[in-house]
Amino acid sequence: MNPWIWVQQGWRPVLEILILATGIFWAFRFIKGTRGGQIVTGLLALLLSLTIITRVLDLKVLNVLMNQMFGVLALSMVVIFQPELRRMLAELGTLSVFTNAQQQRESIEDIVQTADRLSPVRFGALIALERNQPLSEVVEGGVPVNAELTPEMLETIFFPNNAIHDGGVVVRDNRILRAACIFPLTSRTDLSKSLGTRHRAALGLTEETDAIVVVISEETGAISYARRGQLTSNVTVEELRAFLSAEMVTRLQPKGWMGWWRRFREGVGPKEGGS
């Protein structure tokens, strides 16, 4: 057989396998560590067990029922993984290709300085960093602020005697959009009873959106952050800075000539040893 004909006939199956494998890989990577990931693991284990049993024991009735259930199962998956699907589609549909990394660094430093100031005096705080998905769809109430993001402004908002210190703050593009907002609480039942309303609100918001939420405990002054429905507690200021930088700056840096041009435009210049 002519090798060229074989290549022409064989590239489509190879391409389909690559696309399918890539899609499955990124889907699992996206839901890894979330409630959806645990459900997928349990569901796959159950389906695999039932498939093996029906094939080995030749259970024809059960095999027919399972084949008919796959259509219903596909619809059920959409309902079960609604928060994860919404977050994934939002990230894919509104990738921030041209976001200014220098602006993100300034926002991160303002948040970190705020945490460093509020933590020792135990001023409770709840700060949501809006990314690709607008938070107006899930955040309720709040007072319009539309002020420049500064540690002093955040410290003023979360001062205990301030009328708007309760609730959360929404930050986007180096600006404070709203304060005293009500975030959706998580419905998880496996959480420690010691977690307060702020931490549960942080989890709830990150379960439904792609936002990052920084929490400062009013009882202990501990700094925590939430992302994709996962809470990381008792972090240091440096750990918070490293996390926010990795999430909001490092992922924005393109490679090659485009990365060089962006660093040049921001006044950073090309990195040594890189293009």
N, C-alpha and C positions, 0 to 999 in steps of 0.2 A: 504493500500500500504506500502511496506517495506520502512522505512525512508532512508535506505542506497541507495536504487534504486532511490529515489527521489533526493537525494543529487547528485548522479552520473548524473542524467538527468538534474538537475537544475543548476549545477555550470557553465556551458558554457554560458547561457544567462546572468547570474550575472556577469561573467568575461567580456563579451562583453559590458555590460552596464557600468561597471567600467572603462574599457579602453576608451570607447567613451566619457564618462563624463570627464575623466582626460584630454583627448586630447582637448576637447572643452574648458575646464577651462584654460589650459595653453595657448591655442591659443588666447583666449580673453585677458588673462593677458599679453601676449606678445605684442599685438597690442594696449593695453589700453593706451590712451593718445596720440596716433599717428593719422595721417590722415586716416590710414586704419581703426582705431577703429571708427571714425566718419562715414566712409562709411558703415561699417558693421552694425552699429546701424540704419542708414537710410534705408539700403537695407532690413534688417530684418523687420523693421516696415512696409515698403511697401509690402513685400511679405505676411506678416501676415494679413494686411488689405485686400489685394486682395483675399487671401485664404478664409477669413471669408465671404467676399461679394459673391464670387462664390458659396460657399457652402450654404449660407443662401438663396440666390435668385435663386439657381439652374441654374446658367449660364453655360450651358454645353459647348458651344463653347469656352468661355474664360477659362474654366477649362482645356479643351484639349490643348489650346495654352500654358497655364502655365506649364502643364506637359511636353510639348515638349521643353519648354524654359530652363528647368533645366540643360540639357546637355550643351547648349550654355552658360548658366550662370556659370557653373563650369569652363569652359575654360576662361571666362571673368574674373573670380576671380583670376586666375593665373596671368593674365596680370595686373590687377588693383593692386594686392598686391605683385608685383614682388620684390620691395625693402624689404618689411617685410619678405617675404618667403626666400629670399637670406640670410638675416641676421639671421633668425631662423635656417635655415639649416646649416649655417656656425658655429653657436654656438653649435648646436647639434653634428656636425661632428668633431669638433676639440676642445673638452672640455679640458681646461688646468688643468688636474688633478694633475700634478706634478710640477706646477709652484711654484717657491720659493717665499714664502710670504715675507721673509725678503728683498729680492731684490725689490719686489713691494713697500714695505714701503720706501726704499731708493729712488726709483724713484718718489714716491708721495712727499716726503719731498723736493726733488730737484725742482719739479714743483711748489710746494707751495712757496718755497723761491724765485723762479724766479718771481712769481706773486707779492710777497711782495716787491720785489725790483723795478719791472717795473711799477707797478700801480702808486706809488706816482709821478714818473717823466713822466708819460704818454707816455711810449714807447709801441707802438702797438705790439701785439704778437698773434700768432695763432699756437697752439701746439696740434697736434693729437697724441693720445696714441693708438697705434695699439694693438688690442687684438687678437681674433681668426682669423678674416678674413683679409687676406693680403690687404693692401691699394694700392699696386702697380697696382691693376686692375682699380682703379677709379681716382687715383692721377696722375696728368700730370706734366711733366717737373721736375724741381728741380735740385739741385746740390748735388752730393754724399758727405756726411760728414763722416759718420761712426766713430763718436767720442764718448767718454764717456759722459753720461748725467751729467752735472753739472750746477748749477745756473750761474756760470761765463761764461760757453760756450753759454748758451742760451741768456744771456745778451749781449754778444758780437755779436751774430747773429742778434738780433733784434735792435741793436744800429742804430739809424736813418741814420747815414752816411755810414753804411755798405752796400756793393753792393748786399748782399743777404738778406736784412732785410724785403723786401716785400715777400709776400707769406707765406706759412705755413711750419712748421717743423713736421716731422714724427719721433716718438719715439717708440722704441720697445726694451724690455729686457735691460733697463737701458742704452740704447745707442741712440744717435741721428743718424738716418739713412740718411735723406735728409733734405735739407733746400730750401727755395724759391720755394716750391711746389705750384701748382695750384689745389685747391680743387673744386669739382663741386658745383655750386651755387644751392640753393633751388629754386624750381619753385613755391613756395607758394605765393599767392596773398593777403593773409590776415594778412601779417606782417606789423608792423609799419614802416613808411617811414624813421624813425630816425635810423633804423638798417643799419649799414654799410656793406661793402663787406665782412669783416672778419666774422661778425656774420652770414651772409647769407651763406658763405662758410662752416662755422661750422655746420649749420643746414643741408646743402646739403650733406656733407660727412657722417653725422650720420643718414641721411635718407637711405643711400645706404649701409652702413657698420655698424658693431658693435663697431666702435671706439668711444672714448670719446675725445672731443675737448675742450680745455681751451682757452678762448679769453680774451685779454686785450685791451680795447678801447684806441685808440690813441687820441681821442677827450676828453674823460672824465677820463680815467684811470680806469674805472669800470672793475671789474673782472666778467666774466660769464663762464658758461660751458654748453655744449650741449651733449645730449645723446638720441638716438632713435628718432631723429627729434624734440626734445623738448629743448628749450633754457631757462636756468635759469640765470637771469641777476642780476647784482649788489649784488654779494655775498661777504662776508668777507673772509679773508684768512682762518680763522678757519672753516667756512662753506665749503670752497673748500676742505680743508684737510679731513673733516668728510665725504664729498660725495665721494671723491676718495678712501678713506679707505674702505667705505662700498661697493663700486663697485669692487675694485681691490684686496682687502685683505680679508675682512670678508667672501666673497663668496668662497674663496679658502680654508677656514679652514674646514677640515673634522671633524666629530664627533668621539667619542669613542677612541679606542686604536690607530687608524690611526692618529687622531688629536694629541694625546699625543706624538706619535713617531715623527711627523713632528715638533712639538714645541721643542722636545728634540734635534732633529737633527739641528735645527736652533739656539740652545742655549737658548731657552726661558724657557723650562721646563713645566711641567703640571700646569694648572691653579688650583688655590685653589678652592676646592669644586667641581671640575669636574673630569672626568675620563681621 
